[in-house]
Amino acid sequence: MNELTNGFLVISLDFELLWGVFDKVDHKEKETYFKNTRKVIPEILGLFSEYQIHSTWATVGMLFNKNWEEWRGNAPESLPNYKNTDLSAYDYGKALNSQETEFFCFAKDLIQKIQNTPNQEIGTHTYSHYYCLEEGQTLASFKADLEKSIELAKQMGIDLKSLVFPRNQFNEDYLKVCYELGIENVRSNPTDWYWKNTQNDNLKNKLFRTGDAYLGTNNKSYKLTDLNVEKGKPLAQKASRLLRPYSTNKLLNDLKLKRIKSEMTSAAKNNEVYHLWWHPHNFGNNSFENISDLKKILAHYINCKEKYGFQSATMNELNKLVR
């Protein structure tokens, strides 16, 4: 990789299974959805190998457990005391506790598949899908949560270097403790005004976030020199684009793909970074079509690589080019 003459495609995936949406869905209605998610992850890894894609899997630490018994034994010493108790993964897990629900919540086998696939970085999405801006939680409970993720990852020979804040609740005050625990990179949010406050899901923000997926100027990529290295803090790497799941509306789906390809081309031509992200469970519905869309995006990456020297990098690989 040549930081002086190449642009970079960075892909990060928020690997959560049920822990990412338990407060929003009824798991009984999502059995097929998450079974499909588990099947599609090896397909994604197969495509990444075929197209030589480097990617970062920001993995919820609870997925490292084998079963509920192990999960109960791995509770951090300090738990988040959310004012909104519906956000507690611990309260939810205690209520869900049954062998039939383990496939929703644990994925050590899939983590091993990621680990065994070339050019894949396993990062963290915190241990409990921890909400860093919610009322009631504290820096102390965040630190205990992150320490538990690091502990379980080390048991599998994984040294966590990159973190993605759940629900994109980027908390500037927590960066120092991240760095002290060995986290060298975090994904930050786009700088557009409708991404400034990720807790704000008012209609106006939703409309602009959705509309931006289909139309707009190519302003999502950025120079390596735009990344600001701050002493004692992880490198904040700005997200460029959420890959939205397949839409049965052909016009919208085609516009989405056209926009991503155009942004990738712009990044490649201008030697810039383009950071694409999504959740593996976004492929739980219409799995075939989502994989087909991903193939088109990766094929376009190859075109950009051949024409402009575009490169693929994990979050930690990009960090090494900057520091």
C-alpha positions as a Markdown table, in Angstrom:
| # | Residue | x | y | z |
|---|---|---|---|---|
| 1 | Met | 0.0 | 0.0 | 0.0 |
| 2 | Asn | 1.2 | 3.4 | -0.9 |
| 3 | Glu | -0.3 | 6.2 | 1.1 |
| 4 | Leu | 1.0 | 8.9 | -1.2 |
| 5 | Thr | -0.6 | 7.6 | -4.5 |
| 6 | Asn | -3.6 | 5.5 | -3.6 |
| 7 | Gly | -7.1 | 5.9 | -2.4 |
| 8 | Phe | -8.6 | 3.3 | 0.0 |
| 9 | Leu | -11.8 | 1.4 | 0.4 |
| 10 | Val | -12.4 | 0.7 | 4.1 |
| 11 | Ile | -15.3 | -1.7 | 5.0 |
| 12 | Ser | -16.5 | -2.1 | 8.5 |
| 13 | Leu | -19.4 | -4.3 | 9.6 |
| 14 | Asp | -21.3 | -4.0 | 12.9 |
| 15 | Phe | -21.7 | -7.7 | 13.8 |
| 16 | Glu | -24.4 | -7.9 | 16.5 |
| 17 | Leu | -27.1 | -10.5 | 15.8 |
| 18 | Leu | -29.9 | -10.0 | 18.2 |
| 19 | Trp | -27.9 | -7.8 | 20.7 |
| 20 | Gly | -28.1 | -4.9 | 18.2 |
| 21 | Val | -31.9 | -4.8 | 17.9 |
| 22 | Phe | -33.4 | -6.6 | 20.9 |
| 23 | Asp | -35.0 | -3.4 | 22.1 |
| 24 | Lys | -36.7 | -2.8 | 18.7 |
| 25 | Val | -37.9 | -6.3 | 17.6 |
| 26 | Asp | -39.7 | -9.4 | 18.9 |
| 27 | His | -37.1 | -12.2 | 18.5 |
| 28 | Lys | -39.9 | -14.7 | 17.9 |
| 29 | Glu | -40.8 | -13.0 | 14.7 |
| 30 | Lys | -37.1 | -12.8 | 13.6 |
| 31 | Glu | -36.1 | -16.5 | 13.7 |
| 32 | Thr | -35.8 | -16.9 | 9.9 |
| 33 | Tyr | -34.2 | -13.5 | 9.6 |
| 34 | Phe | -31.3 | -14.4 | 12.0 |
| 35 | Lys | -30.9 | -17.9 | 10.6 |
| 36 | Asn | -30.4 | -16.2 | 7.2 |
| 37 | Thr | -27.9 | -13.8 | 8.8 |
| 38 | Arg | -25.9 | -16.7 | 10.1 |
| 39 | Lys | -25.9 | -18.3 | 6.6 |
| 40 | Val | -25.0 | -15.2 | 4.8 |
| 41 | Ile | -21.9 | -14.3 | 6.8 |
| 42 | Pro | -19.8 | -17.1 | 5.3 |
| 43 | Glu | -21.0 | -16.0 | 1.9 |
| 44 | Ile | -19.8 | -12.4 | 2.6 |
| 45 | Leu | -16.5 | -13.8 | 3.8 |
| 46 | Gly | -16.3 | -15.9 | 0.6 |
| 47 | Leu | -16.8 | -12.7 | -1.5 |
| 48 | Phe | -14.2 | -10.9 | 0.5 |
| 49 | Ser | -11.7 | -13.6 | -0.2 |
| 50 | Glu | -12.6 | -13.7 | -3.9 |
| 51 | Tyr | -12.2 | -10.0 | -4.3 |
| 52 | Gln | -9.3 | -9.7 | -1.9 |
| 53 | Ile | -11.2 | -7.3 | 0.4 |
| 54 | His | -9.8 | -6.3 | 3.8 |
| 55 | Ser | -12.5 | -5.5 | 6.3 |
| 56 | Thr | -13.1 | -4.8 | 10.0 |
| 57 | Trp | -15.8 | -6.8 | 11.8 |
| 58 | Ala | -16.8 | -4.7 | 14.9 |
| 59 | Thr | -18.2 | -7.6 | 17.0 |
| 60 | Val | -20.4 | -7.4 | 20.0 |
| 61 | Gly | -18.4 | -9.1 | 22.8 |
| 62 | Met | -21.4 | -11.2 | 24.0 |
| 63 | Leu | -21.2 | -13.1 | 20.7 |
| 64 | Phe | -17.9 | -14.6 | 22.0 |
| 65 | Asn | -19.8 | -16.7 | 24.5 |
| 66 | Lys | -20.8 | -20.3 | 23.7 |
| 67 | Asn | -24.1 | -20.5 | 25.6 |
| 68 | Trp | -26.1 | -18.9 | 28.3 |
| 69 | Glu | -24.2 | -20.5 | 31.1 |
| 70 | Glu | -21.0 | -19.0 | 29.8 |
| 71 | Trp | -22.8 | -15.7 | 29.3 |
| 72 | Arg | -23.9 | -15.6 | 32.9 |
| 73 | Gly | -20.3 | -16.2 | 34.1 |
| 74 | Asn | -19.0 | -13.3 | 32.0 |
| 75 | Ala | -20.9 | -10.4 | 33.3 |
| 76 | Pro | -18.6 | -7.4 | 33.9 |
| 77 | Glu | -18.2 | -6.2 | 37.5 |
| 78 | Ser | -19.9 | -2.8 | 36.7 |
| 79 | Leu | -23.1 | -2.8 | 34.6 |
| 80 | Pro | -24.7 | 0.2 | 32.9 |
| 81 | Asn | -27.6 | 1.6 | 34.9 |
| 82 | Tyr | -29.6 | 3.0 | 32.0 |
| 83 | Lys | -32.5 | 5.2 | 32.9 |
| 84 | Asn | -34.4 | 3.4 | 30.1 |
| 85 | Thr | -34.1 | -0.1 | 31.4 |
| 86 | Asp | -35.3 | -1.5 | 28.1 |
| 87 | Leu | -31.8 | -0.8 | 26.8 |
| 88 | Ser | -30.1 | -3.3 | 29.2 |
| 89 | Ala | -28.7 | -6.3 | 27.4 |
| 90 | Tyr | -28.3 | -8.0 | 30.8 |
| 91 | Asp | -32.0 | -7.6 | 31.8 |
| 92 | Tyr | -33.0 | -8.8 | 28.3 |
| 93 | Gly | -30.6 | -11.8 | 28.4 |
| 94 | Lys | -31.9 | -13.0 | 31.7 |
| 95 | Ala | -35.4 | -13.0 | 30.4 |
| 96 | Leu | -34.5 | -14.7 | 27.1 |
| 97 | Asn | -32.4 | -17.4 | 28.7 |
| 98 | Ser | -33.1 | -20.7 | 27.0 |
| 99 | Gln | -31.2 | -23.1 | 24.8 |
| 100 | Glu | -33.6 | -22.4 | 21.9 |
| 101 | Thr | -32.5 | -18.8 | 21.8 |
| 102 | Glu | -28.8 | -19.3 | 21.8 |
| 103 | Phe | -28.4 | -19.0 | 18.0 |
| 104 | Phe | -29.7 | -15.4 | 18.2 |
| 105 | Cys | -27.1 | -14.4 | 20.7 |
| 106 | Phe | -23.9 | -16.4 | 20.4 |
| 107 | Ala | -21.6 | -16.9 | 17.4 |
| 108 | Lys | -18.2 | -18.1 | 18.4 |
| 109 | Asp | -18.2 | -20.4 | 15.4 |
| 110 | Leu | -18.7 | -17.4 | 13.0 |
| 111 | Ile | -16.1 | -15.4 | 14.8 |
| 112 | Gln | -13.7 | -18.3 | 14.1 |
| 113 | Lys | -14.6 | -18.2 | 10.5 |
| 114 | Ile | -13.9 | -14.5 | 10.3 |
| 115 | Gln | -10.6 | -15.1 | 12.2 |
| 116 | Asn | -9.6 | -17.8 | 9.6 |
| 117 | Thr | -10.4 | -15.7 | 6.6 |
| 118 | Pro | -7.4 | -13.7 | 5.2 |
| 119 | Asn | -7.3 | -9.9 | 5.6 |
| 120 | Gln | -10.1 | -9.7 | 8.1 |
| 121 | Glu | -9.7 | -7.7 | 11.3 |
| 122 | Ile | -11.9 | -8.5 | 14.3 |
| 123 | Gly | -12.7 | -5.3 | 16.2 |
| 124 | Thr | -15.2 | -4.6 | 19.0 |
| 125 | His | -18.7 | -3.2 | 19.1 |
| 126 | Thr | -18.4 | -3.1 | 22.9 |
| 127 | Tyr | -19.3 | -6.2 | 25.0 |
| 128 | Ser | -23.0 | -5.5 | 25.5 |
| 129 | His | -23.8 | -3.2 | 22.6 |
| 130 | Tyr | -23.2 | -0.5 | 25.1 |
| 131 | Tyr | -25.0 | 2.9 | 24.6 |
| 132 | Cys | -22.4 | 5.5 | 25.3 |
| 133 | Leu | -24.7 | 8.6 | 25.3 |
| 134 | Glu | -27.7 | 7.2 | 27.2 |
| 135 | Glu | -28.7 | 8.6 | 30.6 |
| 136 | Gly | -27.6 | 6.5 | 33.6 |
| 137 | Gln | -24.5 | 4.8 | 32.2 |
| 138 | Thr | -21.0 | 6.0 | 33.3 |
| 139 | Leu | -17.4 | 6.0 | 32.2 |
| 140 | Ala | -16.7 | 3.3 | 34.8 |
| 141 | Ser | -19.3 | 0.9 | 33.5 |
| 142 | Phe | -18.2 | 1.6 | 29.9 |
| 143 | Lys | -14.6 | 0.7 | 30.9 |
| 144 | Ala | -15.7 | -2.5 | 32.6 |
| 145 | Asp | -17.7 | -3.4 | 29.5 |
| 146 | Leu | -14.8 | -2.8 | 27.1 |
| 147 | Glu | -12.4 | -4.7 | 29.4 |
| 148 | Lys | -14.7 | -7.8 | 29.1 |
| 149 | Ser | -14.7 | -7.7 | 25.3 |
| 150 | Ile | -10.9 | -7.4 | 25.3 |
| 151 | Glu | -10.6 | -10.4 | 27.8 |
| 152 | Leu | -12.8 | -12.7 | 25.7 |
| 153 | Ala | -11.1 | -11.7 | 22.5 |
| 154 | Lys | -7.7 | -12.5 | 23.9 |
| 155 | Gln | -8.9 | -16.0 | 24.8 |
| 156 | Met | -9.2 | -16.6 | 21.1 |
| 157 | Gly | -5.9 | -15.0 | 20.3 |
| 158 | Ile | -7.5 | -11.7 | 19.1 |
| 159 | Asp | -6.0 | -8.4 | 20.0 |
| 160 | Leu | -8.7 | -5.7 | 19.6 |
| 161 | Lys | -7.5 | -2.5 | 18.0 |
| 162 | Ser | -10.6 | -1.0 | 16.5 |
| 163 | Leu | -14.0 | 0.0 | 18.0 |
| 164 | Val | -17.4 | 1.1 | 16.6 |
| 165 | Phe | -19.7 | 2.8 | 19.0 |
| 166 | Pro | -23.2 | 1.0 | 19.0 |
| 167 | Arg | -26.0 | 3.1 | 17.4 |
| 168 | Asn | -23.1 | 5.4 | 16.3 |
| 169 | Gln | -23.3 | 7.0 | 19.8 |
| 170 | Phe | -19.8 | 8.5 | 19.5 |
| 171 | Asn | -18.7 | 9.8 | 22.9 |
| 172 | Glu | -15.7 | 12.0 | 22.8 |
| 173 | Asp | -15.2 | 11.7 | 26.5 |
| 174 | Tyr | -14.7 | 7.9 | 26.3 |
| 175 | Leu | -11.8 | 8.0 | 23.8 |
| 176 | Lys | -9.0 | 8.3 | 26.3 |
| 177 | Val | -10.1 | 5.1 | 28.2 |
| 178 | Cys | -10.4 | 3.3 | 24.8 |
| 179 | Tyr | -6.8 | 4.2 | 24.0 |
| 180 | Glu | -5.6 | 3.2 | 27.4 |
| 181 | Leu | -7.1 | -0.2 | 26.9 |
| 182 | Gly | -5.4 | -0.7 | 23.5 |
| 183 | Ile | -8.0 | 0.6 | 21.1 |
| 184 | Glu | -6.2 | 2.6 | 18.4 |
| 185 | Asn | -9.1 | 3.3 | 16.0 |
| 186 | Val | -12.8 | 4.3 | 16.3 |
| 187 | Arg | -15.3 | 4.9 | 13.6 |
| 188 | Ser | -16.8 | 8.3 | 13.8 |
| 189 | Asn | -19.9 | 9.7 | 12.1 |
| 190 | Pro | -20.3 | 11.6 | 8.9 |
| 191 | Thr | -20.0 | 15.4 | 9.3 |
| 192 | Asp | -23.4 | 16.2 | 7.7 |
| 193 | Trp | -25.7 | 18.0 | 10.0 |
| 194 | Tyr | -28.3 | 15.2 | 10.0 |
| 195 | Trp | -25.6 | 12.8 | 11.4 |
| 196 | Lys | -24.5 | 15.1 | 14.2 |
| 197 | Asn | -26.9 | 13.7 | 16.8 |
| 198 | Thr | -27.5 | 10.0 | 16.2 |
| 199 | Gln | -30.0 | 9.9 | 19.1 |
| 200 | Asn | -32.2 | 12.4 | 17.2 |
| 201 | Asp | -34.5 | 10.3 | 14.9 |
| 202 | Asn | -36.9 | 13.1 | 14.1 |
| 203 | Leu | -38.7 | 13.0 | 10.7 |
| 204 | Lys | -36.4 | 15.7 | 9.2 |
| 205 | Asn | -33.2 | 13.8 | 10.1 |
| 206 | Lys | -34.6 | 10.5 | 8.8 |
| 207 | Leu | -35.7 | 12.1 | 5.5 |
| 208 | Phe | -32.3 | 13.6 | 4.9 |
| 209 | Arg | -30.4 | 10.5 | 5.9 |
| 210 | Thr | -32.6 | 8.4 | 3.6 |
| 211 | Gly | -32.6 | 10.8 | 0.7 |
| 212 | Asp | -28.8 | 11.1 | 0.9 |
| 213 | Ala | -28.5 | 7.3 | 0.1 |
| 214 | Tyr | -29.9 | 8.0 | -3.4 |
| 215 | Leu | -29.1 | 11.5 | -4.5 |
| 216 | Gly | -26.5 | 14.2 | -3.8 |
| 217 | Thr | -22.9 | 15.3 | -4.5 |
| 218 | Asn | -19.8 | 13.1 | -4.1 |
| 219 | Asn | -18.6 | 14.5 | -0.8 |
| 220 | Lys | -18.3 | 11.4 | 1.4 |
| 221 | Ser | -14.7 | 10.5 | 0.9 |
| 222 | Tyr | -11.7 | 12.3 | 2.4 |
| 223 | Lys | -7.9 | 12.5 | 2.3 |
| 224 | Leu | -5.6 | 10.5 | 4.6 |
| 225 | Thr | -4.2 | 13.9 | 5.6 |
| 226 | Asp | -7.7 | 14.8 | 6.9 |
| 227 | Leu | -7.3 | 12.2 | 9.6 |
| 228 | Asn | -6.2 | 13.9 | 12.8 |
| 229 | Val | -3.9 | 12.0 | 15.1 |
| 230 | Glu | -4.3 | 13.2 | 18.6 |
| 231 | Lys | -1.9 | 12.1 | 21.4 |
| 232 | Gly | -3.5 | 9.7 | 23.8 |
| 233 | Lys | -6.6 | 9.1 | 21.7 |
| 234 | Pro | -7.6 | 6.5 | 19.0 |
| 235 | Leu | -7.7 | 7.6 | 15.4 |
| 236 | Ala | -11.2 | 8.7 | 14.5 |
| 237 | Gln | -12.1 | 7.4 | 11.0 |
| 238 | Lys | -15.1 | 9.0 | 9.5 |
| 239 | Ala | -17.8 | 6.7 | 8.0 |
| 240 | Ser | -18.7 | 7.6 | 4.5 |
| 241 | Arg | -21.8 | 5.5 | 3.6 |
| 242 | Leu | -24.2 | 3.0 | 5.1 |
| 243 | Leu | -24.9 | 0.3 | 2.6 |
| 244 | Arg | -28.7 | 0.0 | 2.9 |
| 245 | Pro | -30.3 | -3.3 | 2.4 |
| 246 | Tyr | -31.8 | -4.4 | -0.9 |
| 247 | Ser | -35.0 | -2.5 | -1.9 |
| 248 | Thr | -37.7 | -4.2 | -3.9 |
| 249 | Asn | -38.2 | -0.8 | -5.5 |
| 250 | Lys | -35.8 | -1.2 | -8.5 |
| 251 | Leu | -35.4 | 2.5 | -9.1 |
| 252 | Leu | -34.3 | 3.2 | -5.5 |
| 253 | Asn | -32.1 | 0.1 | -5.4 |
| 254 | Asp | -30.4 | 1.1 | -8.7 |
| 255 | Leu | -29.9 | 4.7 | -7.5 |
| 256 | Lys | -28.4 | 3.4 | -4.3 |
| 257 | Leu | -25.8 | 1.3 | -6.1 |
| 258 | Lys | -25.1 | 4.0 | -8.7 |
| 259 | Arg | -24.4 | 6.5 | -5.8 |
| 260 | Ile | -22.0 | 4.1 | -4.0 |
| 261 | Lys | -20.2 | 3.3 | -7.3 |
| 262 | Ser | -19.9 | 7.0 | -8.1 |
| 263 | Glu | -18.5 | 7.8 | -4.7 |
| 264 | Met | -16.0 | 5.0 | -4.9 |
| 265 | Thr | -14.8 | 6.2 | -8.3 |
| 266 | Ser | -14.4 | 9.7 | -7.0 |
| 267 | Ala | -12.4 | 8.4 | -4.0 |
| 268 | Ala | -10.2 | 6.3 | -6.2 |
| 269 | Lys | -9.6 | 9.2 | -8.7 |
| 270 | Asn | -8.7 | 11.6 | -6.0 |
| 271 | Asn | -6.7 | 9.3 | -3.8 |
| 272 | Glu | -9.2 | 9.5 | -0.9 |
| 273 | Val | -10.7 | 7.2 | 1.7 |
| 274 | Tyr | -14.2 | 5.8 | 1.2 |
| 275 | His | -15.6 | 4.0 | 4.3 |
| 276 | Leu | -18.5 | 1.8 | 3.7 |
| 277 | Trp | -20.4 | 0.0 | 6.5 |
| 278 | Trp | -23.4 | -2.1 | 7.3 |
| 279 | His | -24.7 | -4.8 | 9.7 |
| 280 | Pro | -24.5 | -8.4 | 8.5 |
| 281 | His | -28.1 | -8.8 | 9.7 |
| 282 | Asn | -29.1 | -6.2 | 7.1 |
| 283 | Phe | -28.8 | -9.2 | 4.7 |
| 284 | Gly | -31.3 | -11.3 | 6.7 |
| 285 | Asn | -34.1 | -10.5 | 4.3 |
| 286 | Asn | -33.6 | -10.8 | 0.5 |
| 287 | Ser | -30.3 | -12.5 | 1.2 |
| 288 | Phe | -29.7 | -13.5 | -2.4 |
| 289 | Glu | -30.4 | -10.0 | -3.7 |
| 290 | Asn | -28.2 | -8.4 | -1.0 |
| 291 | Ile | -25.3 | -10.6 | -1.9 |
| 292 | Ser | -25.9 | -9.8 | -5.6 |
| 293 | Asp | -25.7 | -6.1 | -4.8 |
| 294 | Leu | -22.5 | -6.6 | -2.8 |
| 295 | Lys | -20.9 | -8.5 | -5.8 |
| 296 | Lys | -21.6 | -5.5 | -8.0 |
| 297 | Ile | -20.0 | -3.1 | -5.5 |
| 298 | Leu | -16.9 | -5.3 | -5.1 |
| 299 | Ala | -16.7 | -5.8 | -8.9 |
| 300 | His | -16.6 | -2.0 | -9.1 |
| 301 | Tyr | -13.9 | -1.9 | -6.5 |
| 302 | Ile | -11.8 | -4.1 | -8.8 |
| 303 | Asn | -12.4 | -1.7 | -11.7 |
| 304 | Cys | -11.2 | 1.2 | -9.5 |
| 305 | Lys | -8.2 | -0.8 | -8.4 |
| 306 | Glu | -7.2 | -1.6 | -12.0 |
| 307 | Lys | -7.8 | 2.0 | -13.3 |
| 308 | Tyr | -6.7 | 4.1 | -10.3 |
| 309 | Gly | -4.7 | 1.9 | -7.9 |
| 310 | Phe | -7.6 | 1.9 | -5.4 |
| 311 | Gln | -6.7 | -0.3 | -2.4 |
| 312 | Ser | -8.6 | -2.2 | 0.3 |
| 313 | Ala | -7.8 | -1.6 | 4.0 |
| 314 | Thr | -9.0 | -2.5 | 7.4 |
| 315 | Met | -9.5 | 0.2 | 10.0 |
| 316 | Asn | -6.2 | -0.8 | 11.7 |
| 317 | Glu | -4.3 | -1.0 | 8.4 |
| 318 | Leu | -5.4 | 2.6 | 7.6 |
| 319 | Asn | -4.3 | 3.7 | 11.1 |
| 320 | Lys | -0.8 | 2.3 | 10.4 |
| 321 | Leu | -0.5 | 4.5 | 7.3 |
| 322 | Val | -1.4 | 7.6 | 9.3 |
| 323 | Arg | 0.6 | 7.3 | 12.5 |
